[in-house]
Amino acid sequence: MNILVTGSNGFVGRNLVESLKSIRDGKDRRPEYRSLLPIEIYECDKDTPSDELANYCEMADFVFNLAGENRPIDPKMFVEGNCGFLTNLLTMLERAGNNPPVMLASSVQASLLGRYANSEYGASKREAEKRLFDYSQKHASTVYVFRFPNLYGKWCRPNYNSAIATFCDAIANDRPYSVSDPSVVLELLYIDDLIEGMLQCLLGRVERCDYDGTALVPCATGSFCYIPSTDSASLGEIISLLEEFKESRYSLMLPQAAKGTFANKLFATFESYYSPAALAYPLEAHADDRGAFAEFLRTDDCGQLSVNYSKPGVTKGNHWHNTKWEKFLVVSGEALIRLRKIGRDTKGLPYPVQEYRVCGSRPEVVEMAPGYTHSITNTSQDNDLVTVMWANEPFDPNCPDTYYEEV
């Protein structure tokens, strides 16, 4: 399939092109997209020569028209960028005698209602919609018109057309920012959800709708298309989450961000705005003559993850827990892990010691069950032992649930 993407250097275009390349190159191996292969991608931006675009229009099997003006110096450029380019594109398709499906990136502002009533940008998008619908009727063409809400995700330009991009960039990189009204609620669409919906257009699968004023009304025969997975959040809620994400580097507390949630998508977006030089941060290592211990992550409900370094011959542990349980995974070196059930058996004898010899070259998890005193010894004479340790709850110095007893 030959796919033309206009506005290929923009936020949406760049994400779409990279996704198409992954399908083309076999990196995205989802079976549903194999029917599109082989794929040829024609990238068009404002510097693409007219004759080159005309050639693309002659060969295209599908057109994603993402080109447009968002914040021109002269408002008159709204019409030129959002309507004039589309008209030129459709004319080239007509001249080539080519009638592929065309997708148009429009905006919620095209409703021209409420706070968008006087939007020159919205008016230009509304006119672009009309021109594409007229073209569709004239040529019996398949068209996909999406009125995008507020978009966010990786590679979106801060201080341009996305409040989330602006806040992510500012908070991640300690730049000043301001929020005029924290109560303002935004309708939000994550870039990966949008791209997935756009890819589905290539397969002829799309959710259609009409509009009752600004309200989206799902309708199988609707003139417009939409992505169901949108979210709503106030500016205050967004800022609070972003500040929590930033603080997590210092508290080590992993935010609640389950897969598919708005918090998950916002966290992924936020992470992408750190400058390359700020993608690493130090941990506090508690060191002594035995080695070192550094906590890596902690959570409210899934425990704490740490890394433990032990010098040759050193034994650590010799304690037990009532309720806390742990998992040890040696990732480098060799160790002897010993466990013994607390108390005595029916004969009044200490319970037997269970021993596990483990090493980094043969990954094996050993569980420290409640009620078992346990220890770990570096059995190497030359090399440090490195162990990843997980506990089901973060350490609480006021209630450590840790009791000394040699194995």
C-alpha positions in Angstrom: 0.0 0.0 0.0 1.2 3.5 -0.9 0.5 5.9 1.9 0.8 9.7 1.6 1.2 11.6 4.9 1.1 15.4 4.7 2.3 17.4 7.7 4.7 14.5 8.2 7.1 16.5 10.4 4.3 17.6 12.8 3.4 16.1 16.1 0.7 13.7 14.8 2.6 13.2 11.5 5.8 12.2 13.1 4.1 9.6 15.3 2.1 8.2 12.4 5.1 7.9 10.1 7.2 6.1 12.7 4.3 3.7 13.3 4.0 3.0 9.6 7.7 2.4 9.3 7.5 -0.2 12.1 4.8 -2.0 10.2 6.7 -1.7 6.9 9.9 -3.0 8.4 8.4 -5.9 10.3 9.0 -4.4 13.7 5.3 -4.2 14.4 4.3 -7.8 13.9 0.6 -7.6 14.6 -1.2 -9.9 12.1 -4.0 -7.4 11.3 -1.6 -5.1 9.5 0.1 -7.7 7.4 -2.5 -7.2 4.7 -1.1 -3.7 4.1 2.4 -5.0 3.1 4.4 -4.0 1.2 4.1 -0.4 2.4 5.6 2.7 0.7 5.4 5.9 2.8 5.4 9.3 1.0 6.2 12.0 3.5 5.2 15.6 2.7 5.9 18.7 4.6 5.9 22.4 3.8 9.2 22.1 2.0 8.1 19.3 -0.4 8.1 20.6 -4.0 4.8 20.8 -5.7 5.8 18.4 -8.5 6.9 15.8 -5.9 3.5 16.1 -4.1 1.7 15.7 -7.5 3.7 12.5 -8.1 2.7 11.2 -4.6 -1.0 12.0 -5.4 -0.8 9.9 -8.5 0.5 6.8 -6.7 -1.2 7.1 -3.3 -3.6 4.4 -2.1 -4.5 6.3 1.0 -4.0 9.9 2.1 -3.5 11.2 5.6 -3.9 15.0 5.4 -2.4 16.3 8.7 -0.9 19.5 7.2 -2.2 22.7 8.6 -1.6 26.0 10.4 -2.0 26.2 14.2 -0.4 29.5 15.2 0.5 31.6 12.2 1.8 35.1 12.5 -0.9 36.4 10.2 -4.4 34.9 10.9 -5.1 35.0 7.2 -2.7 32.0 6.9 -5.3 29.9 8.7 -7.3 29.7 5.5 -4.3 29.2 3.3 -2.8 26.5 5.5 -5.9 24.6 6.4 -8.1 25.2 3.3 -5.8 26.2 0.5 -3.5 23.3 0.9 -6.3 20.8 1.1 -7.9 22.2 -2.0 -4.6 21.9 -3.8 -4.2 18.4 -2.7 -7.6 17.4 -3.9 -7.0 19.1 -7.2 -3.8 17.0 -7.7 -5.7 13.8 -6.9 -8.4 14.8 -9.5 -5.7 15.6 -12.2 -4.1 12.2 -11.5 -7.4 10.4 -11.9 -6.7 8.9 -8.5 -9.5 8.5 -5.9 -8.0 7.0 -2.7 -9.6 7.4 0.8 -8.6 10.7 2.4 -8.3 11.3 6.1 -8.6 14.9 7.4 -7.3 16.2 10.7 -9.9 18.7 11.9 -10.5 20.1 15.3 -13.2 20.5 18.0 -12.9 24.2 17.3 -14.7 23.6 14.0 -18.0 23.5 15.8 -17.7 27.3 16.2 -19.9 27.1 19.3 -19.3 28.2 22.9 -15.7 29.4 23.5 -14.9 28.5 19.9 -17.5 30.8 18.4 -15.0 33.4 17.1 -12.1 31.0 16.4 -10.5 31.8 13.1 -8.6 28.5 13.3 -11.9 26.7 13.9 -13.5 28.5 10.9 -10.7 27.5 8.6 -11.1 23.9 9.8 -14.8 24.0 9.3 -14.3 25.2 5.7 -11.8 22.4 5.1 -14.3 19.9 6.3 -16.9 21.3 3.9 -14.5 21.1 0.9 -13.6 17.5 1.7 -17.3 16.5 2.0 -18.1 18.2 -1.3 -15.2 16.4 -2.9 -16.5 13.1 -1.4 -19.9 13.6 -2.9 -18.5 14.6 -6.3 -16.3 11.6 -6.6 -18.0 9.1 -4.3 -14.8 9.0 -2.3 -14.3 7.6 1.2 -13.3 10.3 3.6 -12.5 10.2 7.3 -12.9 13.5 9.1 -11.7 13.6 12.7 -12.3 16.5 15.0 -9.4 16.2 17.4 -9.8 17.3 21.0 -6.6 18.3 23.0 -3.8 16.0 21.9 -0.9 15.0 24.0 2.0 12.5 24.0 5.7 12.3 23.1 7.2 14.8 20.6 4.4 17.4 21.0 5.9 20.9 21.0 5.7 22.8 24.3 4.5 26.4 24.3 2.7 25.8 21.0 -0.7 24.2 20.9 -0.7 21.7 23.8 -1.1 22.8 27.4 0.1 19.3 28.6 3.2 19.6 26.5 4.0 23.0 28.0 3.4 21.8 31.6 5.4 18.5 31.1 8.4 20.4 29.7 8.3 23.0 32.4 7.9 20.6 35.4 10.4 18.0 34.1 13.1 20.7 33.4 12.4 23.1 36.3 11.1 25.9 34.1 8.5 28.4 35.3 4.8 28.0 34.3 1.5 29.4 35.3 -2.1 28.1 35.4 -4.8 30.7 34.9 -7.7 28.6 36.1 -7.1 25.1 37.6 -10.8 24.2 37.3 -10.8 24.3 33.5 -11.6 20.8 32.2 -9.9 19.5 29.0 -11.0 16.7 26.7 -7.8 14.8 26.1 -6.7 12.2 23.5 -3.4 10.4 23.8 -1.3 10.2 20.7 -0.9 6.4 20.7 -4.7 6.0 20.9 -5.1 8.4 18.0 -2.5 6.7 15.9 -4.1 3.3 16.5 -7.4 4.7 15.3 -5.8 6.2 12.2 -4.1 2.9 11.4 -7.5 1.2 11.6 -8.7 3.5 8.8 -6.2 1.8 6.5 -8.2 -1.4 7.2 -11.6 0.4 6.7 -12.4 0.1 10.4 -13.5 3.3 12.0 -15.9 4.6 14.7 -18.3 7.1 13.1 -20.4 9.9 14.6 -22.3 13.1 14.1 -22.4 16.2 16.3 -25.3 17.7 18.1 -23.7 21.1 18.8 -20.5 20.3 20.5 -21.7 16.9 21.7 -20.4 13.8 19.9 -23.2 11.4 18.9 -22.0 7.9 17.9 -23.7 6.9 14.6 -22.8 4.1 12.3 -23.6 6.3 9.2 -22.2 9.5 10.7 -20.2 11.9 8.6 -17.4 12.2 11.1 -15.0 9.8 12.8 -13.8 9.6 16.4 -11.5 7.8 18.8 -13.5 6.4 21.8 -10.6 6.4 24.2 -10.7 10.0 25.3 -10.3 11.3 28.8 -11.3 14.4 30.7 -9.2 16.1 33.4 -9.0 19.6 34.9 -5.8 21.6 34.7 -5.4 21.3 38.5 -5.6 17.5 38.3 -3.1 17.4 35.5 -0.6 19.7 37.4 -1.0 17.6 40.5 -0.2 14.4 38.7 2.8 15.9 36.9 4.2 17.2 40.2 3.7 13.7 41.7 5.6 12.2 38.8 8.5 14.6 39.3 8.6 13.9 43.0 8.7 10.2 42.5 12.4 10.4 41.6 13.1 11.6 45.1 10.5 9.6 47.1 11.0 6.5 44.9 7.3 6.1 45.2 5.9 4.8 41.9 2.7 6.7 41.1 -0.6 4.8 40.6 -0.6 4.5 36.8 -2.2 1.3 35.7 -2.1 0.3 32.0 -4.8 2.1 30.0 -5.5 4.9 32.6 -5.0 8.6 32.0 -2.3 8.6 34.6 -0.4 5.9 32.7 -0.6 7.9 29.5 0.3 11.1 31.2 3.3 9.5 33.0 4.6 8.2 29.6 4.2 11.7 28.1 5.9 13.4 31.1 8.9 11.0 30.9 9.5 12.0 27.3 10.1 15.6 28.2 13.2 15.2 30.4 16.2 16.6 28.6 18.6 13.8 27.5 21.1 14.8 30.2 18.5 14.5 32.9 17.4 10.9 32.2 19.6 9.6 35.0 19.3 10.3 38.7 21.3 9.0 41.8 20.0 6.7 44.5 21.0 6.9 48.1 23.3 4.0 48.9 23.7 2.9 52.5 27.2 1.5 52.6 29.4 0.0 55.4 32.3 -2.5 55.5 30.0 -5.3 54.4 28.8 -3.7 51.2 25.9 -1.5 50.3 22.2 -1.3 50.0 20.1 1.0 47.7 16.4 1.2 47.5 15.2 1.5 43.8 11.4 1.7 43.8 8.5 1.7 46.3 4.8 1.5 45.8 1.7 1.9 48.0 0.4 -1.6 47.3 3.1 -3.6 45.5 6.0 -3.3 47.9 9.6 -2.1 47.6 12.5 -3.0 45.2 16.1 -2.7 46.3 19.6 -3.7 45.2 22.0 -5.2 47.7 25.8 -5.5 47.3 27.8 -7.8 49.5 31.6 -8.1 49.7 33.3 -11.5 49.5 32.6 -13.7 52.5 30.0 -11.3 54.0 26.7 -12.7 55.5 23.7 -10.4 55.7 20.2 -10.9 57.2 19.8 -13.3 60.2 16.4 -11.9 60.9 12.8 -12.9 60.3 9.4 -11.2 59.8 5.9 -11.8 61.1 4.0 -10.6 58.0 6.5 -9.2 55.5 7.7 -11.5 52.8 10.5 -11.0 50.4 12.0 -12.4 47.1 15.7 -12.6 46.5 17.2 -12.8 43.0 21.0 -13.0 42.7 22.0 -11.3 39.4 25.8 -11.4 39.8 28.1 -13.6 41.9 27.4 -16.7 44.0 25.5 -17.0 47.2 24.3 -19.3 49.9 20.8 -18.5 51.1 19.8 -20.2 54.4 16.3 -20.3 56.0 15.0 -21.8 59.2 11.5 -21.8 60.6 11.2 -20.0 63.9 10.6 -22.1 67.0 11.0 -25.8 67.7 9.3 -29.0 66.4 7.2 -31.5 68.4 10.4 -33.0 69.8 11.6 -29.7 71.1 14.4 -29.4 68.5 15.1 -26.4 66.3 13.6 -26.8 62.8 16.1 -27.8 60.1 17.9 -25.3 58.0 17.1 -25.2 54.3 19.9 -24.1 52.1 19.9 -22.8 48.5 23.1 -22.2 46.5 22.4 -19.6 43.8 24.3 -17.6 41.2 23.8 -14.9 38.7 24.3 -17.2 35.7 21.4 -19.4 36.7 18.6 -17.0 37.7 16.5 -18.4 40.6 14.1 -16.6 43.0 14.2 -17.6 46.6 11.3 -16.5 48.8 11.8 -15.4 52.4 8.5 -16.6 53.9 7.1 -15.0 57.1 8.2 -16.8 60.2 11.5 -18.0 58.7 14.8 -16.4 59.8 17.0 -16.1 56.8 20.5 -15.0 55.7 22.4 -14.6 52.5 26.2 -15.2 52.2 28.6 -14.2 49.4 30.5 -17.4 48.9 33.0 -15.9 46.5 36.5 -15.0 47.7 37.0 -12.4 45.0 33.8 -10.9 43.6 31.0 -8.8 45.0 27.5 -10.3 45.2 24.6 -8.4 43.7 21.1 -9.3 44.7 17.8 -7.7 43.7 15.5 -7.8 46.7 11.7 -7.3 46.6 9.6 -6.9 49.8 5.8 -6.9 49.7 5.7 -3.6 51.6 7.9 -0.5 51.9 10.2 -0.4 54.9 8.6 1.5 57.8 11.2 2.5 60.5 8.3 2.9 63.0 7.1 -0.6 62.4 9.9 -2.5 60.7 8.6 -6.1 61.4 12.2 -7.3 61.5 13.6 -9.4 64.4 17.2 -10.6 64.8 17.9 -14.3 65.0 20.7 -16.2 63.5 19.8 -19.0 61.1 
